[in-house]
Amino acid sequence: MTHHTERPCAAAGLTSYRYGHIMIGASSTQDALNEADRSLTHGSATVDLLEIWNARTGLYEKVTV
């Protein structure tokens, strides 16, 4: 069985993102960073740790800006 952090978890209409083990459903990369920020207890979320779900490969990939 695949661990839940290895598959998309976003609600319909949103894109699945992952920030470490934080699973995020967001409408954009900036929205995902904002959601990650709300979940962190120290520091700010940075795009270099953000990953986006690629439905073609079935894997999370680093976000490119």
C-alpha positions in Angstrom: 0.0 0.0 0.0 1.2 3.5 -0.9 1.7 5.9 2.0 -0.7 8.9 1.9 2.1 11.3 1.4 3.0 9.6 -1.9 -0.3 10.3 -3.6 -2.5 13.4 -4.3 -4.8 14.4 -1.5 -6.3 17.7 -2.8 -10.0 18.2 -3.2 -11.6 18.4 -6.6 -10.6 21.7 -8.4 -7.3 22.1 -6.4 -3.8 21.0 -7.2 -2.0 18.7 -4.8 1.2 20.1 -3.2 3.5 18.7 -0.6 5.8 20.7 1.8 7.8 18.1 3.6 5.1 15.9 5.1 2.5 18.7 5.0 -0.1 17.8 2.3 -1.7 20.9 0.7 -4.6 21.4 -1.8 -4.1 24.8 -3.4 -5.1 26.8 -6.5 -1.6 28.1 -7.2 2.0 27.8 -6.0 1.7 31.0 -4.0 -1.5 29.7 -2.4 0.4 26.5 -1.5 3.2 28.5 0.1 0.7 30.5 2.1 -0.9 27.3 3.4 2.5 25.8 4.2 3.4 29.0 6.2 0.2 28.6 8.3 1.3 25.0 9.2 4.9 25.8 10.1 5.8 26.7 13.7 9.3 28.2 12.9 10.4 30.1 9.8 8.7 30.7 6.6 7.9 28.4 3.7 10.2 28.5 0.7 9.6 27.3 -2.8 12.7 25.1 -2.8 11.0 22.7 -0.4 7.6 22.7 -2.2 6.6 19.8 -4.5 3.7 19.5 -6.9 1.8 16.4 -8.0 2.5 15.3 -11.6 -0.5 13.1 -12.7 1.4 11.9 -15.8 4.2 10.3 -13.8 2.3 9.7 -10.6 5.0 11.4 -8.5 5.6 14.6 -6.6 8.2 16.9 -8.3 10.0 20.0 -7.2 8.2 23.2 -8.1 10.0 25.2 -10.7 9.6 29.0 -10.9 
